[in-house]
Amino acid sequence: MTQNVKLGKSDVIINPIGLGANAVGGHNIYPNLDEEVGKSLVQTGIENGLDFIDTAYGYGNGRSEELIGQVLTSMGNRSDVVLATKAAQTVIDGEAGVNNSPTFLKEAVDDSLKRLQTDYIDLFYIHFPDEKTPKDEAVGALKELKDAGKIRAIGISNFSPEQVKEANKDGYVDVLQGHYNLLKRDAETDYFPYTLDNHITFIPYFPFASGILAGKYSVNSTFEDFRSDMPHYQGDQFKQILAKVDQLKQLASDKNTEVAHIVLAWYLKHNAIDAVIPGAKRPEQVINNLRALDVTLTDNEFSIISELFAK
């Protein structure tokens, strides 16, 4: 069983498998979401040992935060849960934009607090960088909110390597969230040396690459959602990835577990990664993801998987 981990230099401690909550109220991401099922995802996870929930204003323009706030209020266990949320997106006169100004970020935190029905946020991220705000100024505003007790840890997401360094000029950044999985590994050279040296937790998003790494698709699978536009869901590339995933099935069988658990265990064995936030659309998927905590990979198994997906 993997032990709890600390986020960056903060005092926030979590179970390293959380819930990416974009299917909780994220109507702009997934059509036909059932909000009651979304709330059930959160409640079921918490009842089964999950204590880290990752949401954002961008998931349903605040709706995900509202639903999560409703669940935590009804359960009455806010202090047992680590809430992460994010902001940066704006809509002005119908035009979508991104804002990292200190004024905007402080208002965004206050708005998130209301939607989440809480008086503090455990981890607050700048979701996307804007083009004009100095990144250390943006993070400085979050440091003021941290000093005021409104947030407990400072995160940034989707920042370039140069922007990460600018944002962390004063050493305030606790967490970097970025796109990383077995199919997309440039973070190993672009980010990990810096985050390790600066005690910044790296949390990958898309750990299953939208499902293909979870071992649930075959060459006959078809997709009518956003995956239909992704290169790794097309033609020969799709087949080659599935062939690699198939090679993980024997290892999963030997360990009496599933491919998805092997993949999550591989991330958690990585010295640069402290936590993962797989998404879920059904309560049983949340419980199933937590089973990855029972999987231990040897150094040799870790290396074999690394090399398999490096080709």
C-alpha positions as CSV (number, residue, x, y, z in Angstrom):
1,M,0.0,0.0,0.0
2,T,1.5,3.3,-1.0
3,Q,1.9,5.8,1.8
4,N,0.3,9.3,1.9
5,V,2.4,12.0,0.3
6,K,3.0,15.7,0.8
7,L,2.3,18.3,-1.9
8,G,5.5,20.2,-2.6
9,K,6.7,22.3,0.3
10,S,3.2,22.7,1.8
11,D,1.7,20.9,4.8
12,V,-1.0,19.3,2.6
13,I,-0.9,15.5,2.8
14,I,-2.9,13.2,0.4
15,N,-3.7,9.7,-0.6
16,P,-1.6,9.6,-3.9
17,I,-4.6,8.4,-6.0
18,G,-7.1,11.2,-6.3
19,L,-10.1,11.9,-8.6
20,G,-9.9,14.0,-11.7
21,A,-13.5,15.5,-11.5
22,N,-14.0,16.8,-15.0
23,A,-16.9,14.4,-15.5
24,V,-18.6,15.8,-12.4
25,G,-20.6,18.7,-13.9
26,G,-18.2,19.1,-16.8
27,H,-21.0,19.5,-19.3
28,N,-18.8,21.5,-21.7
29,I,-16.4,18.5,-21.8
30,Y,-18.7,15.5,-21.8
31,P,-22.2,15.7,-23.2
32,N,-25.1,14.0,-21.5
33,L,-23.6,13.9,-18.0
34,D,-25.9,12.9,-15.1
35,E,-25.2,15.3,-12.2
36,E,-26.4,12.8,-9.6
37,V,-23.9,10.2,-10.9
38,G,-21.3,12.8,-10.7
39,K,-22.1,13.5,-7.1
40,S,-22.1,9.8,-6.5
41,L,-18.5,9.6,-7.9
42,V,-17.3,12.0,-5.2
43,Q,-19.3,10.5,-2.3
44,T,-18.4,6.9,-3.2
45,G,-14.7,7.8,-3.5
46,I,-14.6,9.5,-0.1
47,E,-16.4,6.6,1.5
48,N,-13.7,4.2,0.1
49,G,-10.6,6.1,1.2
50,L,-10.2,8.7,-1.5
51,D,-9.3,12.1,-0.1
52,F,-8.0,14.2,-3.0
53,I,-10.4,15.7,-5.5
54,D,-9.2,17.8,-8.5
55,T,-11.7,20.1,-10.1
56,A,-11.6,23.5,-11.9
57,Y,-13.8,26.4,-12.8
58,G,-13.3,25.2,-16.4
59,Y,-15.3,22.0,-15.7
60,G,-18.8,23.2,-16.5
61,N,-17.9,26.9,-15.8
62,G,-18.1,26.3,-12.1
63,R,-20.7,23.6,-12.1
64,S,-18.2,20.9,-11.0
65,E,-17.2,23.0,-8.0
66,E,-20.9,23.5,-7.1
67,L,-21.7,19.8,-7.1
68,I,-18.6,18.9,-5.1
69,G,-19.5,21.6,-2.6
70,Q,-23.0,20.1,-2.3
71,V,-21.6,16.6,-1.6
72,L,-19.0,17.8,1.0
73,T,-21.7,19.9,2.8
74,S,-24.1,17.0,2.9
75,M,-21.4,14.6,4.1
76,G,-20.1,17.0,6.7
77,N,-16.5,15.9,6.4
78,R,-14.8,18.9,4.6
79,S,-11.6,18.6,6.8
80,D,-11.1,15.0,5.7
81,V,-10.9,16.0,2.0
82,V,-8.1,17.8,0.1
83,L,-9.8,20.0,-2.5
84,A,-7.8,21.2,-5.6
85,T,-9.3,23.6,-8.0
86,K,-8.1,25.9,-10.8
87,A,-9.0,29.2,-12.6
88,A,-7.7,31.4,-15.4
89,Q,-10.5,31.2,-18.0
90,T,-12.6,34.3,-18.6
91,V,-15.6,35.0,-20.9
92,I,-16.1,38.7,-21.7
93,D,-18.8,39.7,-24.2
94,G,-18.8,36.2,-25.4
95,E,-15.1,36.1,-26.0
96,A,-13.1,33.4,-24.2
97,G,-9.8,34.4,-22.7
98,V,-7.2,33.8,-20.0
99,N,-6.3,36.1,-17.1
100,N,-3.5,35.6,-14.5
101,S,-3.7,39.1,-13.0
102,P,-3.5,39.3,-9.2
103,T,-7.0,41.0,-9.1
104,F,-8.6,38.3,-11.2
105,L,-7.0,35.4,-9.3
106,K,-8.1,36.8,-5.9
107,E,-11.7,37.2,-7.2
108,A,-11.5,33.7,-8.7
109,V,-10.5,32.2,-5.4
110,D,-13.4,34.0,-3.6
111,D,-15.8,32.7,-6.3
112,S,-14.5,29.1,-5.9
113,L,-14.9,29.3,-2.2
114,K,-18.6,30.2,-2.6
115,R,-19.3,27.4,-5.1
116,L,-17.4,24.8,-3.0
117,Q,-19.2,26.1,0.1
118,T,-16.0,26.2,2.1
119,D,-13.7,28.8,3.7
120,Y,-10.4,27.4,2.4
121,I,-9.1,25.6,-0.7
122,D,-6.3,23.1,-0.1
123,L,-4.6,23.5,-3.5
124,F,-5.3,26.3,-6.0
125,Y,-3.8,26.3,-9.5
126,I,-3.4,28.9,-12.1
127,H,-5.0,26.7,-14.8
128,F,-3.4,28.3,-17.9
129,P,-0.8,31.1,-18.3
130,D,-1.9,34.3,-19.9
131,E,0.4,36.3,-22.2
132,K,1.0,39.4,-20.2
133,T,1.1,38.9,-16.4
134,P,4.6,38.2,-15.0
135,K,4.3,34.7,-13.6
136,D,6.0,35.5,-10.3
137,E,3.4,38.3,-9.8
138,A,0.6,35.9,-10.3
139,V,2.0,33.4,-7.9
140,G,2.7,36.3,-5.5
141,A,-1.0,37.0,-5.4
142,L,-1.6,33.3,-4.4
143,K,1.1,33.6,-1.7
144,E,-1.0,36.5,-0.2
145,L,-4.1,34.3,-0.3
146,K,-2.1,31.5,1.3
147,D,-0.9,33.8,4.1
148,A,-4.5,34.9,4.6
149,G,-5.6,31.2,5.0
150,K,-7.8,31.1,1.9
151,I,-5.6,28.5,0.2
152,R,-3.0,26.0,1.6
153,A,-0.8,25.2,-1.4
154,I,0.0,26.9,-4.7
155,G,-0.2,25.2,-8.0
156,I,0.4,26.0,-11.7
157,S,-0.8,24.1,-14.7
158,N,0.1,24.0,-18.4
159,F,3.1,26.4,-18.0
160,S,6.1,26.1,-20.2
161,P,9.4,25.2,-18.6
162,E,10.5,28.9,-18.8
163,Q,7.2,30.0,-17.2
164,V,7.6,27.5,-14.4
165,K,10.9,29.0,-13.5
166,E,9.6,32.5,-13.6
167,A,6.5,31.5,-11.5
168,N,8.8,29.9,-8.9
169,K,11.3,32.7,-8.7
170,D,10.5,33.2,-5.0
171,G,10.2,29.5,-4.3
172,Y,6.4,29.6,-3.7
173,V,5.2,27.0,-6.1
174,D,4.2,23.7,-4.5
175,V,2.6,21.7,-7.4
176,L,3.0,21.6,-11.2
177,Q,0.2,19.8,-13.1
178,G,1.1,18.9,-16.7
179,H,0.3,16.5,-19.6
180,Y,2.3,13.3,-19.0
181,N,1.7,9.6,-19.6
182,L,3.4,6.6,-21.0
183,L,2.7,7.9,-24.5
184,K,3.8,11.5,-23.8
185,R,7.0,11.7,-21.9
186,D,8.8,14.9,-22.7
187,A,8.2,16.1,-19.2
188,E,11.0,13.7,-18.1
189,T,13.5,16.1,-19.7
190,D,11.5,19.4,-19.8
191,Y,10.2,19.5,-16.2
192,F,11.3,16.7,-13.9
193,P,14.9,17.8,-13.3
194,Y,13.6,21.2,-12.2
195,T,10.7,20.0,-10.1
196,L,12.8,17.5,-8.3
197,D,15.5,20.1,-7.5
198,N,12.9,22.6,-6.3
199,H,10.7,20.2,-4.2
200,I,7.7,20.8,-6.5
201,T,5.2,18.0,-6.8
202,F,4.4,17.0,-10.4
203,I,0.9,15.7,-11.0
204,P,0.2,14.3,-14.5
205,Y,-3.1,14.7,-16.2
206,F,-4.4,12.3,-18.8
207,P,-2.7,9.3,-17.1
208,F,-4.6,6.9,-19.3
209,A,-4.3,9.0,-22.4
210,S,-8.1,9.2,-22.6
211,G,-8.5,5.5,-21.9
212,I,-6.2,3.8,-24.3
213,L,-3.7,2.9,-21.5
214,A,-6.4,1.4,-19.3
215,G,-6.5,-1.8,-21.4
216,K,-10.2,-1.6,-22.2
217,Y,-10.0,-1.0,-26.0
218,S,-9.5,-3.3,-29.0
219,V,-8.6,-2.8,-32.6
220,N,-12.3,-2.8,-33.3
221,S,-13.1,0.0,-30.9
222,T,-14.6,3.1,-32.5
223,F,-14.9,6.6,-31.1
224,E,-17.4,9.4,-31.8
225,D,-16.2,11.9,-29.2
226,F,-13.0,14.1,-29.0
227,R,-10.9,10.9,-29.3
228,S,-11.8,10.6,-32.9
229,D,-9.5,13.6,-33.6
230,M,-6.5,12.3,-31.6
231,P,-3.5,10.8,-33.6
232,H,-3.0,7.9,-31.2
233,Y,-6.6,6.8,-31.8
234,Q,-6.0,6.5,-35.6
235,G,-4.8,3.7,-37.8
236,D,-1.5,2.0,-37.3
237,Q,-0.6,4.2,-34.3
238,F,-3.7,3.0,-32.5
239,K,-2.8,-0.6,-33.3
240,Q,0.8,-0.2,-32.2
241,I,-0.2,1.3,-28.8
242,L,-2.8,-1.5,-28.2
243,A,-0.1,-4.1,-28.9
244,K,2.1,-2.5,-26.2
245,V,-0.8,-2.3,-23.8
246,D,-1.5,-6.0,-24.5
247,Q,2.1,-6.8,-23.3
248,L,1.1,-5.3,-19.9
249,K,-1.8,-7.8,-19.6
250,Q,0.5,-10.7,-18.8
251,L,2.2,-8.6,-16.0
252,A,-1.2,-7.6,-14.7
253,S,-2.3,-11.3,-14.7
254,D,0.8,-12.3,-12.8
255,K,0.0,-9.8,-10.1
256,N,-3.8,-10.6,-10.2
257,T,-4.6,-7.1,-11.1
258,E,-5.6,-5.0,-14.1
259,V,-3.6,-3.1,-16.7
260,A,-5.0,0.2,-15.4
261,H,-3.5,-0.5,-12.0
262,I,-0.1,-1.4,-13.5
263,V,-0.1,1.9,-15.3
264,L,-1.0,3.9,-12.2
265,A,1.6,2.0,-10.2
266,W,4.2,2.9,-12.8
267,Y,3.5,6.6,-12.4
268,L,3.7,6.4,-8.6
269,K,7.0,4.6,-8.7
270,H,8.5,7.4,-10.7
271,N,10.6,9.6,-8.4
272,A,9.2,12.8,-9.9
273,I,5.5,11.9,-9.5
274,D,3.8,12.1,-6.1
275,A,0.1,11.7,-7.1
276,V,-2.2,10.8,-10.0
277,I,-5.7,12.0,-10.7
278,P,-7.5,9.5,-13.0
279,G,-10.9,10.5,-14.1
280,A,-14.0,8.4,-13.7
281,K,-17.6,8.4,-15.0
282,R,-19.0,5.7,-12.7
283,P,-18.6,5.2,-9.0
284,E,-17.2,1.7,-9.4
285,Q,-14.4,3.2,-11.5
286,V,-13.3,5.4,-8.6
287,I,-13.1,2.4,-6.3
288,N,-11.3,0.4,-8.9
289,N,-8.6,3.1,-9.4
290,L,-7.8,3.0,-5.7
291,R,-6.9,-0.6,-6.0
292,A,-3.7,0.5,-7.8
293,L,-2.4,1.4,-4.3
294,D,-2.1,-2.4,-3.7
295,V,0.2,-2.9,-6.7
296,T,4.0,-2.9,-6.2
297,L,6.3,-2.9,-9.2
298,T,9.9,-4.0,-8.9
299,D,12.7,-1.8,-10.3
300,N,13.0,-4.3,-13.2
301,E,9.3,-4.2,-14.0
302,F,9.4,-0.4,-13.9
303,S,12.3,-0.5,-16.4
304,I,10.6,-3.0,-18.7
305,I,7.5,-0.8,-18.9
306,S,9.6,2.3,-19.4
307,E,11.5,0.8,-22.3
308,L,8.4,-0.8,-23.9
309,F,6.8,2.7,-24.2
310,A,10.0,4.5,-25.1
311,K,10.1,2.8,-28.5
